[in-house]
Amino acid sequence: MDARMEKFEEYVSMIAGQLGHADRVGPFRGYCAGLMLPGDRKSVEPMAARVAPSEVRSAHQRLHHFVADSAWSDAAVLGAVCRHVLEAANKASGAPEVLIIDDTGFPKKGKHSVGVARQYCGQLGKQDNCQVAVSVSLANEHYSVPVGYRLYLPRDWSADRKRRKEAKVPEDIEFATKPEIALRLIDEAIEAGTAPGLVVADAGYGVDTTFRDQLTERNLQYVVGVTKAVSVWPKGKEPLPPAPWSGQGRKPKLLRRDAQHQPVSLKALAVALNARQWKVVTWREGTNQALKSRFAAVRVRCAYRDYWKSELRPEQWLLIEWPKDEAEPIKYFLSTLPARTSIQELVRVAKQRWRIERDYQELKQEFGLDHFEGRSWRGFHHHATLCIAAYGFLLAQRLAHPKKTVQHPFLGEIPALPEDFRPRGSPTTTAPRPGFDRNPAPRTRRRSDRTTAALPLLRKTN
C-alpha cells in the first residue's frame, strides 16, 4: 500500500474508536475520501459515485445513512481530530495560542432546512435566507483547526414544534444567542483540556458586554472586536463616587454620572488622540508584501451600565486601527492582556482571527462544508464534523512535513464517474434504456506518475 494511503488508514483506525460501531468505519472512510477527492460537488450522491463508481446506489445509501441517521458523537470525533492535529502541531509548530470564535453562513433556498431563516449571512455580506453556525478554533501563528461547531437556531425555529420535529432537533436544544453558543463551545474546550487562556473574536461577539464578562469569569483573557459606539472612560477619568450619605436610609453604593461627567464613544476618543499616539505596526508577511497599518493603544474602562455597579470596572486595552488613507478608524478592539503588553503584541494577537476565515474558505471550497443537502439537525452537524475530520487529516500531514508539499492521499488512480451518472433532480436525468448497465465498469485516469491501486473505501470493517 502507498505510504500516503497507509497514513490515511492509520487515521481511520484512530477515529474508528469514536464511532461506536465497526459498521460505521467503512462509511467514515468513504465519506472522508469523497470530501478529499476532486469534484465540484461534495454532497452525498456525487461522492458515492466517486468512491464507489460500480455500486453508486448502495454506496449512496450507506453514506446517507451514516451522515443523516447514524447516532455517533460529533464531539467525540472532533476531540479525536483535535488530538491528532495537536500531536503533529506540538512537534512542528508549538501548542495553540488562542481560541478563535466566529460564525459562518450558508445561503439556502426554501424554509425546511434546519435553522434556515432570513438573517445576516457573512458569505453574502447582507441579510438573506441562510443557516448560520458558530465555531471555535485552536490556533497559533502557524495553523488553526476547528474543535467546536454548533448551528444557531433562530428564536422562531426554537418555538416551532412542527419544524423542530421535521428537522429532528433534539428536545434539549433551546434558543441561545450566538455569544451564548460560543461560551458553551469554549466550556467544552476547557473541559477537554485543549483551550488556551486567550480568546479572539470579532465585533459580533466582542460588543456583547456579558460575553466579555463571562470570559473574564472563566479566567480567560481576550482580544475582541467592538464597534465605535461602545462607551468608555479614558485614562484618568472614571464615574463619580456614590452620593454622600444623608444620614437616613441605606448608604448609597452605586457609581454616578451627571450632565458634565459622561463617558465617551470609541470614535470620539480615537479622534481626540494626538499624532504621537499613532504607530505603524507590521504584523505578518502577506502574499505579496508585509501587512501593516496605523494603530493606537490606550488604557480605558468600559462604561456600560456602570451606574448599576458599586465598583469600577477594571482598566483594559483599547486598540484602534486607523489607516492614513481612511477618513475614520476602521476597527476597534478591547483586550484584557496585561498592562505591560506592547502595541505590536496587541496587533499580532488581534490579527490572528484571519485564520478562522481561511479555515472557512478552505472547508467550503476544498471540502464541501456548504454542500450538504439534507435538512436534519444531526445530518448538518455530522457533515460538518466529517469535513473537519478530512481537513484535520491533511492539516496534520502538512504540519508533519512543513518543508515539502504534501501529496494528496488520493491523487493516484482515481475512478472516473460512470458515464451515465446524473445526480437526482438533474434536468438531464433520463430513464435507463432496456439492457443498459447503469453501473458500468469504472474507467480510471492517471493523476500523477506515482499511482496507487484503488482503495476499497467503503469496506465495513477495519
Helices and strands as residue ranges (DSSP letters): H 3-16, G 22-24, H 25-36, H 44-51, H 56-68, H 74-92, E 98-107, E 117-121, E 126-139, E 144-151, H 155-159, H 161-166, H 178-192, E 198-201, H 203-206, H 209-217, E 221-226, E 231-234, E 264-265, H 266-272, G 275-277, E 279-285, E 290-302, G 306-308, E 315-321, E 331-335, H 343-350, G 351-353, H 354-365, H 377-400, E 413-415, E 444-446
